[in-house]
């Protein structure tokens, strides 16, 4: 089954939209019951609101788009998991995923855990211990104040990791 994918880098949203509409008109010609590719044309968008907006714009251009499928990246990922017999992450797996996403934005945690093959699961285990001990996002600020008060007695790298861990954990739990 032939397939082709295109990745577009555009200077702005209007240029991307113009390119997309031109490509869709080429692949799914107006008035033609069959697409030029004879395969469904799938457009992936990053969010539900962008999907709704794109569908509204497409409907204003043409009342029917036979062979067009507009999906969010999340929906597409869930479809792929289902197609391959995999279950989407839930509970602890989802928490670990959210924690890793938040941690990858903080240099002290990337330096401490990102280089190791299983580093993020080590971070997740420590985070779960904190949650089991009663950590809540509302406690991040008071704990940060305690770290600040004890900063002179804590090595700089350790202090930076502790602050990053508090912020990351609070973000993952919200």
OpenMM code with the backbone's topology and positions (N, CA, C; nanometers):
from openmm import Vec3, app, unit

residues = "UNK UNK UNK UNK UNK UNK UNK UNK UNK UNK UNK UNK UNK UNK UNK UNK UNK UNK UNK UNK UNK UNK UNK UNK UNK UNK UNK UNK UNK UNK UNK UNK UNK UNK UNK UNK UNK UNK UNK UNK UNK UNK UNK UNK UNK UNK UNK UNK UNK UNK UNK UNK UNK UNK UNK UNK UNK UNK UNK UNK UNK UNK UNK UNK UNK UNK UNK UNK UNK UNK UNK UNK UNK UNK UNK UNK UNK UNK UNK UNK UNK UNK UNK UNK UNK UNK UNK UNK UNK UNK UNK UNK UNK UNK UNK UNK UNK UNK UNK UNK UNK UNK UNK UNK UNK UNK UNK UNK UNK UNK UNK UNK UNK UNK UNK UNK UNK UNK UNK UNK UNK UNK UNK UNK UNK UNK UNK UNK UNK UNK UNK UNK UNK UNK UNK UNK UNK UNK UNK UNK UNK UNK UNK UNK UNK UNK UNK UNK UNK UNK UNK UNK UNK UNK UNK UNK UNK UNK UNK UNK UNK UNK UNK UNK UNK UNK UNK UNK UNK UNK UNK UNK UNK UNK".split()
positions = [
    Vec3(0.0851, -0.1169, 0.0000),
    Vec3(0.0000, 0.0000, 0.0000),
    Vec3(0.0904, 0.1241, 0.0000),
    Vec3(0.0951, 0.1990, -0.1076),
    Vec3(0.1817, 0.3160, -0.1116),
    Vec3(0.1298, 0.4252, -0.0199),
    Vec3(0.2233, 0.4942, 0.0399),
    Vec3(0.1835, 0.6076, 0.1220),
    Vec3(0.2910, 0.7134, 0.1103),
    Vec3(0.2514, 0.8353, 0.1318),
    Vec3(0.3505, 0.9411, 0.1348),
    Vec3(0.3107, 1.0383, 0.2424),
    Vec3(0.4100, 1.0949, 0.3034),
    Vec3(0.3867, 1.1940, 0.4070),
    Vec3(0.4635, 1.3182, 0.3696),
    Vec3(0.4114, 1.4309, 0.4088),
    Vec3(0.4791, 1.5573, 0.3842),
    Vec3(0.4867, 1.6330, 0.5151),
    Vec3(0.6012, 1.6886, 0.5395),
    Vec3(0.6194, 1.7755, 0.6547),
    Vec3(0.6414, 1.9152, 0.6018),
    Vec3(0.5643, 2.0084, 0.6516),
    Vec3(0.5723, 2.1453, 0.6037),
    Vec3(0.6320, 2.2343, 0.7109),
    Vec3(0.7275, 2.3145, 0.6711),
    Vec3(0.7785, 2.4209, 0.7572),
    Vec3(0.7417, 2.5501, 0.6864),
    Vec3(0.6572, 2.6286, 0.7511),
    Vec3(0.6058, 2.7505, 0.6896),
    Vec3(0.6417, 2.8704, 0.7762),
    Vec3(0.6516, 2.9875, 0.7138),
    Vec3(0.6885, 3.1064, 0.7908),
    Vec3(0.5804, 3.1514, 0.8882),
    Vec3(0.4556, 3.1162, 0.8611),
    Vec3(0.3467, 3.1540, 0.9516),
    Vec3(0.2253, 3.0663, 0.9244),
    Vec3(0.1233, 3.0817, 1.0087),
    Vec3(0.0038, 2.9974, 0.9983),
    Vec3(-0.0707, 3.0166, 0.8668),
    Vec3(-0.0767, 3.1398, 0.8177),
    Vec3(-0.1480, 3.1628, 0.6908),
    Vec3(-0.0799, 3.0927, 0.5747),
    Vec3(0.0524, 3.0944, 0.5715),
    Vec3(0.1253, 3.0256, 0.4651),
    Vec3(0.1030, 2.8746, 0.4740),
    Vec3(0.1024, 2.8224, 0.5964),
    Vec3(0.0783, 2.6785, 0.6145),
    Vec3(-0.0629, 2.6413, 0.5698),
    Vec3(-0.1588, 2.7256, 0.6051),
    Vec3(-0.2975, 2.7001, 0.5658),
    Vec3(-0.3135, 2.7056, 0.4140),
    Vec3(-0.2525, 2.8033, 0.3488),
    Vec3(-0.2605, 2.8147, 0.2025),
    Vec3(-0.1997, 2.6908, 0.1371),
    Vec3(-0.0853, 2.6469, 0.1893),
    Vec3(-0.0210, 2.5262, 0.1344),
    Vec3(-0.1122, 2.4055, 0.1536),
    Vec3(-0.1699, 2.3921, 0.2741),
    Vec3(-0.2558, 2.2771, 0.3024),
    Vec3(-0.3771, 2.2749, 0.2095),
    Vec3(-0.4430, 2.3886, 0.1929),
    Vec3(-0.5609, 2.3928, 0.1060),
    Vec3(-0.5236, 2.3597, -0.0388),
    Vec3(-0.4111, 2.4093, -0.0862),
    Vec3(-0.3668, 2.3777, -0.2225),
    Vec3(-0.3378, 2.2281, -0.2359),
    Vec3(-0.2702, 2.1712, -0.1369),
    Vec3(-0.2392, 2.0279, -0.1406),
    Vec3(-0.3673, 1.9446, -0.1356),
    Vec3(-0.4638, 1.9848, -0.0527),
    Vec3(-0.5893, 1.9103, -0.0444),
    Vec3(-0.6688, 1.9207, -0.1739),
    Vec3(-0.6685, 2.0391, -0.2370),
    Vec3(-0.7377, 2.0534, -0.3660),
    Vec3(-0.6746, 1.9642, -0.4722),
    Vec3(-0.5429, 1.9468, -0.4638),
    Vec3(-0.4730, 1.8602, -0.5599),
    Vec3(-0.5034, 1.7132, -0.5320),
    Vec3(-0.5000, 1.6743, -0.4042),
    Vec3(-0.5212, 1.5341, -0.3685),
    Vec3(-0.6680, 1.4936, -0.3734),
    Vec3(-0.7552, 1.5872, -0.3426),
    Vec3(-0.8990, 1.5610, -0.3396),
    Vec3(-0.9683, 1.6665, -0.4251),
    Vec3(-0.9602, 1.6532, -0.5576),
    Vec3(-1.0148, 1.7576, -0.6462),
    Vec3(-1.1631, 1.7823, -0.6228),
    Vec3(-1.2036, 1.9097, -0.6248),
    Vec3(-1.3464, 1.9411, -0.6072),
    Vec3(-1.4300, 1.8726, -0.7156),
    Vec3(-1.5435, 1.8170, -0.6744),
    Vec3(-1.6348, 1.7537, -0.7688),
    Vec3(-1.5959, 1.6136, -0.8088),
    Vec3(-1.4817, 1.5660, -0.7646),
    Vec3(-1.4374, 1.4316, -0.7995),
    Vec3(-1.4752, 1.3351, -0.6881),
    Vec3(-1.5431, 1.2247, -0.7209),
    Vec3(-1.5834, 1.1312, -0.6162),
    Vec3(-1.4659, 1.0521, -0.5586),
    Vec3(-1.3552, 1.0489, -0.6288),
    Vec3(-1.2400, 0.9731, -0.5807),
    Vec3(-1.1203, 1.0646, -0.5671),
    Vec3(-1.0400, 1.0358, -0.4684),
    Vec3(-0.9207, 1.1168, -0.4484),
    Vec3(-0.8158, 1.0793, -0.5520),
    Vec3(-0.7238, 1.1699, -0.5768),
    Vec3(-0.6162, 1.1459, -0.6724),
    Vec3(-0.5246, 1.0344, -0.6234),
    Vec3(-0.5236, 1.0104, -0.4934),
    Vec3(-0.4350, 0.9071, -0.4380),
    Vec3(-0.5059, 0.7740, -0.4216),
    Vec3(-0.6367, 0.7719, -0.4286),
    Vec3(-0.7229, 0.6558, -0.4024),
    Vec3(-0.7049, 0.6037, -0.2600),
    Vec3(-0.6350, 0.6764, -0.1763),
    Vec3(-0.6204, 0.6451, -0.0349),
    Vec3(-0.6792, 0.7610, 0.0453),
    Vec3(-0.7219, 0.7347, 0.1649),
    Vec3(-0.7676, 0.8476, 0.2468),
    Vec3(-0.6528, 0.9460, 0.2695),
    Vec3(-0.6854, 1.0715, 0.2754),
    Vec3(-0.5869, 1.1750, 0.3051),
    Vec3(-0.6064, 1.2120, 0.4513),
    Vec3(-0.5016, 1.1951, 0.5290),
    Vec3(-0.5099, 1.2211, 0.6720),
    Vec3(-0.4288, 1.3455, 0.7056),
    Vec3(-0.4926, 1.4389, 0.7735),
    Vec3(-0.4266, 1.5605, 0.8212),
    Vec3(-0.4213, 1.5513, 0.9725),
    Vec3(-0.3014, 1.5611, 1.0286),
    Vec3(-0.2835, 1.5556, 1.1730),
    Vec3(-0.2606, 1.6956, 1.2266),
    Vec3(-0.3334, 1.7289, 1.3320),
    Vec3(-0.3206, 1.8600, 1.3957),
    Vec3(-0.2894, 1.8389, 1.5437),
    Vec3(-0.2243, 1.9364, 1.6072),
    Vec3(-0.1809, 1.9150, 1.7454),
    Vec3(-0.2886, 1.9229, 1.8524),
    Vec3(-0.4028, 1.9836, 1.8240),
    Vec3(-0.5018, 2.0001, 1.9306),
    Vec3(-0.6444, 1.9862, 1.8773),
    Vec3(-0.7356, 1.9610, 1.9708),
    Vec3(-0.8767, 1.9498, 1.9346),
    Vec3(-0.9304, 2.0827, 1.8808),
    Vec3(-0.8913, 2.1927, 1.9443),
    Vec3(-0.9427, 2.3228, 1.8994),
    Vec3(-0.8935, 2.3551, 1.7587),
    Vec3(-0.7702, 2.3184, 1.7266),
    Vec3(-0.7203, 2.3404, 1.5914),
    Vec3(-0.7932, 2.2501, 1.4914),
    Vec3(-0.8269, 2.1298, 1.5327),
    Vec3(-0.9029, 2.0392, 1.4460),
    Vec3(-1.0395, 2.0984, 1.4140),
    Vec3(-1.1092, 2.1467, 1.5159),
    Vec3(-1.2422, 2.2063, 1.4964),
    Vec3(-1.2317, 2.3278, 1.4044),
    Vec3(-1.1330, 2.4124, 1.4265),
    Vec3(-1.1139, 2.5318, 1.3436),
    Vec3(-1.0846, 2.4934, 1.1980),
    Vec3(-0.9968, 2.3946, 1.1784),
    Vec3(-0.9642, 2.3515, 1.0421),
    Vec3(-1.0869, 2.2926, 0.9731),
    Vec3(-1.1633, 2.2108, 1.0430),
    Vec3(-1.2838, 2.1531, 0.9825),
    Vec3(-1.3837, 2.2622, 0.9426),
    Vec3(-1.3970, 2.3647, 1.0250),
    Vec3(-1.4879, 2.4761, 0.9920),
    Vec3(-1.4384, 2.5500, 0.8672),
    Vec3(-1.3080, 2.5728, 0.8581),
    Vec3(-1.2526, 2.6421, 0.7414),
    Vec3(-1.2695, 2.5577, 0.6144),
    Vec3(-1.2493, 2.4273, 0.6283),
    Vec3(-1.2672, 2.3382, 0.5136),
    Vec3(-1.4127, 2.3382, 0.4677),
    Vec3(-1.5055, 2.3366, 0.5620),
    Vec3(-1.6485, 2.3361, 0.5269),
    Vec3(-1.6882, 2.4654, 0.4561),
    Vec3(-1.6255, 2.5766, 0.4926),
    Vec3(-1.6556, 2.7028, 0.4241),
    Vec3(-1.6018, 2.7016, 0.2802),
    Vec3(-1.4946, 2.6283, 0.2568),
    Vec3(-1.4367, 2.6207, 0.1220),
    Vec3(-1.5144, 2.5269, 0.0310),
    Vec3(-1.5632, 2.4169, 0.0908),
    Vec3(-1.6302, 2.3144, 0.0117),
    Vec3(-1.7212, 2.2346, 0.1046),
    Vec3(-1.8451, 2.2044, 0.0646),
    Vec3(-1.9370, 2.1357, 0.1561),
    Vec3(-1.8986, 1.9914, 0.1881),
    Vec3(-1.8269, 1.9250, 0.0985),
    Vec3(-1.7919, 1.7843, 0.1224),
    Vec3(-1.6478, 1.7581, 0.0820),
    Vec3(-1.5799, 1.6808, 0.1642),
    Vec3(-1.4411, 1.6420, 0.1375),
    Vec3(-1.4346, 1.4901, 0.1474),
    Vec3(-1.4640, 1.4209, 0.0398),
    Vec3(-1.4633, 1.2749, 0.0393),
    Vec3(-1.3176, 1.2284, 0.0444),
    Vec3(-1.2887, 1.1411, 0.1398),
    Vec3(-1.1545, 1.0862, 0.1528),
    Vec3(-1.0640, 1.1635, 0.2471),
    Vec3(-1.1155, 1.2650, 0.3149),
    Vec3(-1.0343, 1.3461, 0.4061),
    Vec3(-1.0631, 1.3072, 0.5503),
    Vec3(-0.9571, 1.2904, 0.6267),
    Vec3(-0.9671, 1.2553, 0.7680),
    Vec3(-0.8776, 1.3519, 0.8461),
    Vec3(-0.9373, 1.4354, 0.9300),
    Vec3(-0.8615, 1.5304, 1.0114),
    Vec3(-0.8653, 1.4797, 1.1551),
    Vec3(-0.7473, 1.4537, 1.2106),
    Vec3(-0.7379, 1.3973, 1.3459),
    Vec3(-0.6360, 1.4738, 1.4284),
    Vec3(-0.6510, 1.4613, 1.5601),
    Vec3(-0.5476, 1.5160, 1.6474),
    Vec3(-0.4342, 1.4138, 1.6572),
    Vec3(-0.3177, 1.4628, 1.6943),
    Vec3(-0.2040, 1.3726, 1.7123),
    Vec3(-0.2344, 1.2680, 1.8192),
    Vec3(-0.3045, 1.3096, 1.9246),
    Vec3(-0.3391, 1.2162, 2.0320),
    Vec3(-0.4290, 1.1046, 1.9802),
    Vec3(-0.5319, 1.1404, 1.9040),
    Vec3(-0.6226, 1.0400, 1.8487),
    Vec3(-0.5471, 0.9439, 1.7576),
    Vec3(-0.4580, 0.9991, 1.6763),
    Vec3(-0.3789, 0.9157, 1.5857),
    Vec3(-0.2884, 0.8214, 1.6648),
    Vec3(-0.2244, 0.8734, 1.7698),
    Vec3(-0.1370, 0.7891, 1.8526),
    Vec3(-0.2164, 0.6769, 1.9190),
    Vec3(-0.3353, 0.7090, 1.9698),
    Vec3(-0.4196, 0.6058, 2.0309),
    Vec3(-0.4614, 0.5004, 1.9286),
    Vec3(-0.4906, 0.5449, 1.8067),
    Vec3(-0.5257, 0.4506, 1.6997),
    Vec3(-0.4085, 0.3564, 1.6699),
    Vec3(-0.2885, 0.4117, 1.6629),
    Vec3(-0.1706, 0.3290, 1.6378),
    Vec3(-0.1487, 0.2276, 1.7496),
    Vec3(-0.1626, 0.2719, 1.8728),
    Vec3(-0.1483, 0.1791, 1.9852),
    Vec3(-0.2510, 0.0673, 1.9749),
    Vec3(-0.3761, 0.1025, 1.9473),
    Vec3(-0.4827, 0.0030, 1.9354),
    Vec3(-0.4537, -0.0943, 1.8210),
    Vec3(-0.4110, -0.0411, 1.7086),
    Vec3(-0.3827, -0.1227, 1.5906),
    Vec3(-0.2730, -0.2265, 1.6186),
    Vec3(-0.1808, -0.1918, 1.7081),
    Vec3(-0.0699, -0.2818, 1.7398),
    Vec3(-0.0906, -0.3564, 1.8713),
    Vec3(-0.2162, -0.3541, 1.9207),
    Vec3(-0.2491, -0.4308, 2.0393),
    Vec3(-0.1936, -0.3741, 2.1685),
    Vec3(-0.1586, -0.2481, 2.1690),
    Vec3(-0.1026, -0.1847, 2.2885),
    Vec3(-0.2106, -0.1026, 2.3582),
    Vec3(-0.2008, -0.0938, 2.4874),
    Vec3(-0.2933, -0.0103, 2.5647),
    Vec3(-0.2286, 0.1257, 2.5874),
    Vec3(-0.3079, 0.2315, 2.5851),
    Vec3(-0.2509, 0.3635, 2.6140),
    Vec3(-0.2066, 0.3706, 2.7592),
    Vec3(-0.1059, 0.4530, 2.7878),
    Vec3(-0.0601, 0.4624, 2.9267),
    Vec3(-0.1689, 0.5194, 3.0166),
    Vec3(-0.1799, 0.4632, 3.1347),
    Vec3(-0.2778, 0.5093, 3.2343),
    Vec3(-0.2104, 0.5031, 3.3717),
    Vec3(-0.2683, 0.5672, 3.4672),
    Vec3(-0.2228, 0.5585, 3.6050),
    Vec3(-0.0747, 0.5874, 3.6196),
    Vec3(-0.0009, 0.4918, 3.6736),
    Vec3(0.1415, 0.5094, 3.7011),
    Vec3(0.2205, 0.5369, 3.5736),
    Vec3(0.1840, 0.4695, 3.4644),
    Vec3(0.2559, 0.4914, 3.3387),
    Vec3(0.2335, 0.6322, 3.2872),
    Vec3(0.1105, 0.6817, 3.3002),
    Vec3(0.0808, 0.8171, 3.2557),
    Vec3(0.1516, 0.9194, 3.3450),
    Vec3(0.1544, 0.8944, 3.4750),
    Vec3(0.2251, 0.9832, 3.5674),
    Vec3(0.3735, 0.9897, 3.5304),
    Vec3(0.4343, 0.8756, 3.5044),
    Vec3(0.5760, 0.8732, 3.4675),
    Vec3(0.6004, 0.9503, 3.3384),
    Vec3(0.5094, 0.9382, 3.2438),
    Vec3(0.5211, 1.0097, 3.1170),
    Vec3(0.5092, 1.1606, 3.1384),
    Vec3(0.4099, 1.2041, 3.2151),
    Vec3(0.3926, 1.3472, 3.2442),
    Vec3(0.5130, 1.4012, 3.3207),
    Vec3(0.5633, 1.3227, 3.4140),
    Vec3(0.6794, 1.3639, 3.4927),
    Vec3(0.8018, 1.3800, 3.4025),
    Vec3(0.8247, 1.2853, 3.3146),
    Vec3(0.9391, 1.2943, 3.2234),
    Vec3(0.9275, 1.4159, 3.1322),
    Vec3(0.8092, 1.4402, 3.0790),
    Vec3(0.7901, 1.5578, 2.9927),
    Vec3(0.8257, 1.6861, 3.0665),
    Vec3(0.7771, 1.6972, 3.1892),
    Vec3(0.8053, 1.8176, 3.2689),
    Vec3(0.9540, 1.8243, 3.3045),
    Vec3(1.0139, 1.7115, 3.3369),
    Vec3(1.1552, 1.7085, 3.3778),
    Vec3(1.2493, 1.7434, 3.2625),
    Vec3(1.2136, 1.7055, 3.1415),
    Vec3(1.2999, 1.7333, 3.0264),
    Vec3(1.3141, 1.8831, 2.9983),
    Vec3(1.2313, 1.9642, 3.0595),
    Vec3(1.2414, 2.1097, 3.0427),
    Vec3(1.3287, 2.1738, 3.1505),
    Vec3(1.3852, 2.0932, 3.2392),
    Vec3(1.4650, 2.1482, 3.3499),
    Vec3(1.6065, 2.0887, 3.3450),
    Vec3(1.7025, 2.1765, 3.3176),
    Vec3(1.8415, 2.1328, 3.2987),
    Vec3(1.8990, 2.0492, 3.4117),
    Vec3(1.8765, 2.0875, 3.5385),
    Vec3(1.9361, 2.0051, 3.6445),
    Vec3(1.8881, 1.8601, 3.6409),
    Vec3(1.7627, 1.8385, 3.6031),
    Vec3(1.7106, 1.7012, 3.5976),
    Vec3(1.7580, 1.6283, 3.4723),
    Vec3(1.7676, 1.6988, 3.3622),
    Vec3(1.8208, 1.6372, 3.2405),
    Vec3(1.9650, 1.5938, 3.2655),
    Vec3(2.0427, 1.6799, 3.3306),
    Vec3(2.1827, 1.6468, 3.3605),
    Vec3(2.1920, 1.5271, 3.4543),
    Vec3(2.1016, 1.5190, 3.5505),
    Vec3(2.1072, 1.4115, 3.6494),
    Vec3(2.0494, 1.2796, 3.6002),
    Vec3(1.9446, 1.2843, 3.5182),
    Vec3(1.8742, 1.1614, 3.4810),
    Vec3(1.8695, 1.1323, 3.3317),
    Vec3(1.8833, 1.2344, 3.2494),
    Vec3(1.8633, 1.2186, 3.1062),
    Vec3(1.9661, 1.1349, 3.0338),
    Vec3(2.0857, 1.1264, 3.0874),
    Vec3(2.1929, 1.0520, 3.0196),
    Vec3(2.1837, 0.9011, 3.0389),
    Vec3(2.1117, 0.8596, 3.1418),
    Vec3(2.1061, 0.7175, 3.1742),
    Vec3(1.9931, 0.6493, 3.1000),
    Vec3(2.0154, 0.5238, 3.0645),
    Vec3(1.9161, 0.4494, 2.9886),
    Vec3(1.7829, 0.4414, 3.0630),
    Vec3(1.7871, 0.4256, 3.1936),
    Vec3(1.6648, 0.4134, 3.2719),
    Vec3(1.6520, 0.5258, 3.3741),
    Vec3(1.7143, 0.6397, 3.3450),
    Vec3(1.7174, 0.7496, 3.4399),
    Vec3(1.5820, 0.8066, 3.4751),
    Vec3(1.4937, 0.8171, 3.3756),
    Vec3(1.3631, 0.8776, 3.4021),
    Vec3(1.2789, 0.7895, 3.4931),
    Vec3(1.2954, 0.6573, 3.4865),
    Vec3(1.2189, 0.5717, 3.5779),
    Vec3(1.2728, 0.5857, 3.7201),
    Vec3(1.4013, 0.6155, 3.7354),
    Vec3(1.4571, 0.6425, 3.8679),
    Vec3(1.3960, 0.7688, 3.9255),
    Vec3(1.3850, 0.8716, 3.8420),
    Vec3(1.3202, 0.9956, 3.8847),
    Vec3(1.1739, 0.9696, 3.9206),
    Vec3(1.1052, 0.8900, 3.8403),
    Vec3(0.9645, 0.8601, 3.8669),
    Vec3(0.9484, 0.7874, 3.9997),
    Vec3(1.0396, 0.6971, 4.0319),
    Vec3(1.0323, 0.6249, 4.1596),
    Vec3(1.0477, 0.7215, 4.2769),
    Vec3(1.1425, 0.8139, 4.2662),
    Vec3(1.1609, 0.9137, 4.3727),
    Vec3(1.0375, 1.0025, 4.3839),
    Vec3(0.9813, 1.0407, 4.2714),
    Vec3(0.8618, 1.1257, 4.2719),
    Vec3(0.7434, 1.0527, 4.3338),
    Vec3(0.7278, 0.9239, 4.3009),
    Vec3(0.6181, 0.8462, 4.3604),
    Vec3(0.6343, 0.8366, 4.5121),
    Vec3(0.7605, 0.8237, 4.5576),
    Vec3(0.7853, 0.8210, 4.7024),
    Vec3(0.7391, 0.9512, 4.7675),
    Vec3(0.7680, 1.0632, 4.7024),
    Vec3(0.7245, 1.1924, 4.7558),
    Vec3(0.5717, 1.2026, 4.7582),
    Vec3(0.5074, 1.1557, 4.6533),
    Vec3(0.3607, 1.1588, 4.6478),
    Vec3(0.3031, 1.0687, 4.7567),
    Vec3(0.3615, 0.9496, 4.7729),
    Vec3(0.3156, 0.8581, 4.8775),
    Vec3(0.3329, 0.9188, 5.0167),
    Vec3(0.4344, 1.0038, 5.0314),
    Vec3(0.4597, 1.0696, 5.1604),
    Vec3(0.3682, 1.1896, 5.1816),
    Vec3(0.2845, 1.2231, 5.0810),
    Vec3(0.1879, 1.3300, 5.0983),
    Vec3(0.2151, 1.4562, 5.0186),
    Vec3(0.3108, 1.4522, 4.9257),
    Vec3(0.3389, 1.5728, 4.8468),
    Vec3(0.2172, 1.6105, 4.7638),
    Vec3(0.1845, 1.7406, 4.7660),
    Vec3(0.0787, 1.7986, 4.6836),
    Vec3(0.1372, 1.9203, 4.6130),
    Vec3(0.0853, 1.9565, 4.4966),
    Vec3(0.1388, 2.0740, 4.4260),
    Vec3(0.1417, 2.1999, 4.5128),
    Vec3(0.0451, 2.2135, 4.6048),
    Vec3(0.0404, 2.3322, 4.6913),
    Vec3(0.1593, 2.3384, 4.7866),
    Vec3(0.2265, 2.2257, 4.8075),
    Vec3(0.3404, 2.2223, 4.8995),
    Vec3(0.4713, 2.2625, 4.8331),
    Vec3(0.4722, 2.2759, 4.7021),
    Vec3(0.5974, 2.3071, 4.6319),
    Vec3(0.6560, 2.4402, 4.6789),
    Vec3(0.5723, 2.5415, 4.6913),
    Vec3(0.6237, 2.6731, 4.7313),
    Vec3(0.6774, 2.6740, 4.8744),
    Vec3(0.6047, 2.6207, 4.9733),
    Vec3(0.6622, 2.6174, 5.1083),
    Vec3(0.7904, 2.5342, 5.1161),
    Vec3(0.7970, 2.4250, 5.0415),
    Vec3(0.9191, 2.3447, 5.0412),
    Vec3(1.0335, 2.4204, 4.9747),
    Vec3(1.0017, 2.4964, 4.8719),
    Vec3(1.1020, 2.5814, 4.8068),
    Vec3(1.1567, 2.6829, 4.9071),
    Vec3(1.0693, 2.7395, 4.9903),
    Vec3(1.1130, 2.8347, 5.0929),
    Vec3(1.2057, 2.7674, 5.1940),
    Vec3(1.1744, 2.6440, 5.2295),
    Vec3(1.2628, 2.5699, 5.3205),
    Vec3(1.3993, 2.5454, 5.2555),
    Vec3(1.3982, 2.5094, 5.1293),
    Vec3(1.5254, 2.4911, 5.0584),
    Vec3(1.6049, 2.6214, 5.0562),
    Vec3(1.5372, 2.7312, 5.0335),
    Vec3(1.6033, 2.8624, 5.0310),
    Vec3(1.6667, 2.8923, 5.1671),
    Vec3(1.5943, 2.8612, 5.2753),
    Vec3(1.6458, 2.8870, 5.4100),
    Vec3(1.7683, 2.8016, 5.4415),
    Vec3(1.7753, 2.6835, 5.3823),
    Vec3(1.8875, 2.5921, 5.4081),
    Vec3(1.9915, 2.5935, 5.2966),
    Vec3(1.9795, 2.6843, 5.2029),
    Vec3(2.0640, 2.6846, 5.0830),
    Vec3(2.2132, 2.6854, 5.1142),
    Vec3(2.2542, 2.7530, 5.2182),
    Vec3(2.3972, 2.7618, 5.2508),
    Vec3(2.4557, 2.6247, 5.2862),
    Vec3(2.3726, 2.5349, 5.3376),
    Vec3(2.4205, 2.4037, 5.3805),
    Vec3(2.4062, 2.2960, 5.2722),
    Vec3(2.3511, 2.3324, 5.1575),
    Vec3(2.3241, 2.2341, 5.0517),
    Vec3(2.4123, 2.2651, 4.9311),
    Vec3(2.4841, 2.1651, 4.8785),
    Vec3(2.5643, 2.1890, 4.7574),
    Vec3(2.4777, 2.2442, 4.6436),
    Vec3(2.5329, 2.3337, 4.5647),
    Vec3(2.4578, 2.4052, 4.4602),
    Vec3(2.3874, 2.3102, 4.3631),
    Vec3(2.4565, 2.2068, 4.3162),
    Vec3(2.3934, 2.1140, 4.2201),
    Vec3(2.2779, 2.0384, 4.2836),
    Vec3(2.2941, 1.9994, 4.4088),
    Vec3(2.1876, 1.9291, 4.4802),
    Vec3(2.0678, 2.0211, 4.4998),
    Vec3(2.0941, 2.1449, 4.5361),
    Vec3(1.9881, 2.2432, 4.5541),
    Vec3(1.9124, 2.2667, 4.4230),
    Vec3(1.9862, 2.2799, 4.3136),
    Vec3(1.9220, 2.3010, 4.1832),
    Vec3(1.8344, 2.1814, 4.1451),
    Vec3(1.8838, 2.0597, 4.1708),
    Vec3(1.8031, 1.9403, 4.1404),
    Vec3(1.6784, 1.9334, 4.2272),
    Vec3(1.6925, 1.9666, 4.3549),
    Vec3(1.5774, 1.9618, 4.4460),
    Vec3(1.4712, 2.0628, 4.4033),
    Vec3(1.5146, 2.1837, 4.3686),
    Vec3(1.4185, 2.2846, 4.3226),
    Vec3(1.3498, 2.2400, 4.1934),
    Vec3(1.4286, 2.1853, 4.1022),
    Vec3(1.3724, 2.1388, 3.9749),
    Vec3(1.2756, 2.0234, 3.9977),
    Vec3(1.3087, 1.9352, 4.0912),
    Vec3(1.2201, 1.8225, 4.1211),
    Vec3(1.0874, 1.8709, 4.1779),
    Vec3(1.0904, 1.9672, 4.2686),
    Vec3(0.9658, 2.0208, 4.3245),
    Vec3(0.8777, 2.0812, 4.2154),
    Vec3(0.9380, 2.1625, 4.1301),
    Vec3(0.8618, 2.2265, 4.0222),
    Vec3(0.8073, 2.1229, 3.9245),
    Vec3(0.8887, 2.0243, 3.8913),
    Vec3(0.8484, 1.9194, 3.7979),
    Vec3(0.7343, 1.8357, 3.8543),
    Vec3(0.7481, 1.7974, 3.9792),
    Vec3(0.6449, 1.7156, 4.0415),
    Vec3(0.5133, 1.7917, 4.0534),
    Vec3(0.5214, 1.9184, 4.0923),
    Vec3(0.4001, 1.9994, 4.1017),
    Vec3(0.3327, 2.0098, 3.9647),
    Vec3(0.4132, 2.0312, 3.8598),
    Vec3(0.3582, 2.0426, 3.7238),
    Vec3(0.2944, 1.9112, 3.6789),
    Vec3(0.3604, 1.7986, 3.7067),
    Vec3(0.3086, 1.6685, 3.6629),
    Vec3(0.1791, 1.6320, 3.7338),
    Vec3(0.1617, 1.6806, 3.8561),
    Vec3(0.0411, 1.6464, 3.9328),
    Vec3(-0.0769, 1.7386, 3.9032),
    Vec3(-0.0512, 1.8529, 3.8407),
    Vec3(-0.1611, 1.9475, 3.8141),
    Vec3(-0.2409, 1.9077, 3.6942),
] * unit.nanometer
topology = app.Topology()
chain = topology.addChain("A")
for resn in residues:
    res = topology.addResidue(resn, chain)
    for name in ("N", "CA", "C"):
        topology.addAtom(name, app.Element.getBySymbol(name[0]), res)
